[in-house]
């Protein structure tokens, strides 16, 4: 395999160290000057993005700790529209891949792909294309409701986004305040704004709305 002498910065976001290593190997096989940054949580990914302005591509695990379904994909695409985000997952059904593409993914790489296929996918996407498995066909599914929630999620600030994910995980304001090292009053203010944007009046209704972005694994 011929290495392409182009410098790129890649973020690999996956909570499994062995698969992060495999992805890094696939990337560096084609891009020998690549800078590889790694994150094992959504919070870690957000920190890397906020401190690195020249990221070429994000390889994002679908089931990242701190995300609710497609929430992280949606928010990254909204906050960093010039950075292509590739969804990577073992959960590679036609429905999941169709939903990922509708939410802005530049491609979908099943974890069953070979290292060479991953290298090819990354190259195609950096060249402005979209990559999906050759046998993929989009399916007809009604995503109107989840797209509406996605559009709202895209307007949240990074702090509001984190609060929304923790609400979706069932944490109470006190627990969220502890996780984020902020006051309960700050969490309540964020939650109130999230409810307003979602058009709901309670935590339960917010959780139900956010669950539309879930992926049943």
C-alpha positions as CSV (number, residue, x, y, z in Angstrom):
1,X,0.0,0.0,0.0
2,X,1.4,3.4,-1.0
3,X,1.4,6.1,1.7
4,X,0.1,9.5,0.7
5,X,2.5,12.2,1.9
6,X,-0.1,14.6,3.2
7,X,-0.4,15.9,6.8
8,X,-3.8,15.5,8.4
9,X,-5.1,15.6,11.9
10,X,-7.6,12.8,12.8
11,X,-9.7,12.3,15.9
12,X,-10.5,8.8,16.7
13,X,-13.4,8.7,19.3
14,X,-14.1,5.2,20.6
15,X,-14.2,3.7,24.1
16,X,-12.4,0.5,23.1
17,X,-8.6,0.9,23.1
18,X,-8.0,-2.0,20.8
19,X,-10.3,-0.6,18.1
20,X,-8.8,2.9,18.5
21,X,-5.4,1.2,17.8
22,X,-6.8,-0.6,14.7
23,X,-8.3,2.6,13.3
24,X,-5.1,4.5,13.9
25,X,-3.2,1.7,12.0
26,X,-5.6,2.0,9.1
27,X,-5.2,5.8,8.9
28,X,-1.5,5.8,9.2
29,X,-1.1,3.1,6.6
30,X,-2.4,5.6,4.0
31,X,-1.4,8.9,5.7
32,X,2.1,8.4,7.1
33,X,2.3,12.0,8.4
34,X,-1.0,11.9,10.2
35,X,-1.5,13.3,13.6
36,X,-3.8,11.0,15.6
37,X,-5.8,12.3,18.6
38,X,-7.9,9.9,20.6
39,X,-10.9,10.2,22.9
40,X,-12.8,7.6,24.8
41,X,-15.8,9.8,25.9
42,X,-18.0,12.5,24.3
43,X,-16.6,15.0,26.8
44,X,-13.1,14.1,25.8
45,X,-14.0,14.5,22.1
46,X,-15.5,17.9,22.7
47,X,-12.4,19.0,24.4
48,X,-10.2,17.9,21.6
49,X,-12.3,19.7,19.0
50,X,-12.3,22.9,21.0
51,X,-8.5,22.9,21.3
52,X,-7.6,21.7,17.7
53,X,-8.8,24.0,14.9
54,X,-7.2,22.0,12.0
55,X,-8.9,18.6,12.4
56,X,-9.3,16.9,9.0
57,X,-11.7,14.1,10.0
58,X,-13.5,12.6,13.0
59,X,-14.0,8.8,13.3
60,X,-16.9,8.5,15.8
61,X,-18.1,5.4,17.5
62,X,-21.9,5.3,17.5
63,X,-22.1,4.1,21.1
64,X,-19.7,6.5,22.8
65,X,-20.1,7.0,26.5
66,X,-21.8,10.3,27.1
67,X,-23.9,10.2,23.9
68,X,-27.5,9.4,23.3
69,X,-27.8,7.6,20.0
70,X,-26.9,10.1,17.3
71,X,-26.7,13.1,19.6
72,X,-22.9,13.5,19.4
73,X,-22.9,13.2,15.6
74,X,-25.6,15.8,15.4
75,X,-23.9,18.3,17.7
76,X,-20.5,18.0,16.2
77,X,-21.9,18.5,12.7
78,X,-23.7,21.6,13.9
79,X,-20.7,23.1,15.8
80,X,-18.0,22.1,13.3
81,X,-19.7,22.0,9.9
82,X,-16.4,21.9,7.9
83,X,-15.1,18.8,9.7
84,X,-16.4,15.5,8.2
85,X,-17.6,13.0,10.7
86,X,-17.6,9.3,9.9
87,X,-19.7,7.0,12.0
88,X,-18.1,3.8,13.0
89,X,-20.0,0.9,14.5
90,X,-20.6,-2.8,14.7
91,X,-24.3,-1.9,14.6
92,X,-24.4,-1.5,10.9
93,X,-27.9,-2.3,9.8
94,X,-29.4,-0.4,6.8
95,X,-31.7,1.5,9.1
96,X,-28.9,2.7,11.4
97,X,-26.7,3.7,8.4
98,X,-29.6,5.5,6.8
99,X,-30.3,7.5,9.9
100,X,-26.6,8.3,10.4
101,X,-26.3,9.8,6.9
102,X,-29.5,11.8,7.4
103,X,-28.0,13.3,10.5
104,X,-25.0,14.5,8.7
105,X,-22.4,11.7,8.7
106,X,-19.9,11.8,5.8
107,X,-19.8,8.1,5.8
108,X,-20.4,4.9,7.8
109,X,-17.7,2.3,8.4
110,X,-18.9,-1.0,9.9
111,X,-16.4,-2.4,12.4
112,X,-16.2,-5.6,10.4
113,X,-14.4,-3.7,7.6
114,X,-10.8,-4.6,6.9
115,X,-8.0,-2.1,7.6
116,X,-7.6,-1.5,3.8
117,X,-11.4,-0.8,3.5
118,X,-11.1,1.7,6.3
119,X,-8.1,3.4,4.7
120,X,-10.0,3.6,1.4
121,X,-13.1,5.1,3.2
122,X,-11.0,7.8,4.9
123,X,-9.3,8.7,1.7
124,X,-12.6,8.9,-0.3
125,X,-14.1,11.1,2.4
126,X,-11.1,13.5,2.6
127,X,-11.4,13.8,-1.2
128,X,-14.9,15.1,-0.8
129,X,-16.9,11.9,-1.3
130,X,-19.2,9.9,0.9
131,X,-18.3,6.3,1.8
132,X,-20.7,3.5,2.7
133,X,-20.3,-0.3,2.2
134,X,-20.8,-1.3,-1.4
135,X,-23.8,-3.4,-0.6
136,X,-25.6,-0.6,1.3
137,X,-29.0,0.6,0.1
138,X,-30.9,3.3,2.1
139,X,-34.2,2.2,3.5
140,X,-37.5,4.0,3.7
141,X,-38.0,5.1,7.3
142,X,-40.0,7.9,8.8
143,X,-37.4,10.1,10.6
144,X,-39.4,13.4,10.7
145,X,-39.8,13.4,14.5
146,X,-36.2,12.6,15.2
147,X,-35.0,15.1,12.6
148,X,-37.1,17.8,14.4
149,X,-35.3,16.9,17.7
150,X,-32.0,16.8,15.9
151,X,-32.6,20.3,14.6
152,X,-33.2,21.5,18.1
153,X,-30.2,19.7,19.5
154,X,-28.0,21.4,16.9
155,X,-28.9,24.8,18.5
156,X,-27.7,23.9,22.0
157,X,-24.5,25.3,23.4
158,X,-21.8,22.8,24.5
159,X,-22.9,23.1,28.1
160,X,-26.6,22.7,27.2
161,X,-25.7,19.7,25.1
162,X,-23.9,18.0,27.9
163,X,-26.8,18.7,30.3
164,X,-29.2,17.2,27.7
165,X,-27.2,14.0,27.5
166,X,-27.1,13.7,31.3
167,X,-30.8,14.3,31.5
168,X,-31.3,11.6,28.9
169,X,-29.3,9.2,31.0
170,X,-31.7,9.8,33.9
171,X,-29.5,12.0,36.2
172,X,-31.1,14.5,38.5
173,X,-30.0,18.1,38.7
174,X,-27.8,17.5,41.8
175,X,-26.1,14.6,40.0
176,X,-25.5,16.6,36.9
177,X,-24.1,19.5,38.9
178,X,-21.6,17.1,40.5
179,X,-20.6,15.6,37.1
180,X,-20.1,19.0,35.5
181,X,-18.6,20.7,38.6
182,X,-21.2,23.5,38.5
183,X,-24.0,24.7,40.7
184,X,-27.5,23.2,40.7
185,X,-28.8,26.6,39.7
186,X,-26.6,26.6,36.6
187,X,-27.9,23.1,35.7
188,X,-31.5,24.3,36.3
189,X,-31.0,27.3,34.0
190,X,-29.6,25.0,31.2
191,X,-32.4,22.5,31.7
192,X,-35.1,25.2,31.5
193,X,-33.6,26.4,28.2
194,X,-33.5,22.9,26.9
195,X,-37.1,22.3,27.8
196,X,-38.1,25.6,26.1
197,X,-36.3,24.6,22.9
198,X,-37.8,21.1,22.9
199,X,-41.2,22.6,23.5
200,X,-41.8,20.4,26.6
201,X,-42.6,21.3,30.2
202,X,-41.0,18.5,32.2
203,X,-37.9,16.3,32.5
204,X,-39.9,13.2,31.6
205,X,-41.1,14.8,28.3
206,X,-37.6,15.9,27.5
207,X,-36.3,12.4,28.1
208,X,-38.9,11.0,25.7
209,X,-38.1,13.5,23.1
210,X,-34.3,12.8,23.3
211,X,-34.9,9.1,23.2
212,X,-36.0,9.5,19.5
213,X,-32.3,9.7,18.7
214,X,-31.5,6.3,20.4
215,X,-30.3,3.3,18.6
216,X,-31.5,0.0,19.9
217,X,-28.5,-2.3,20.0
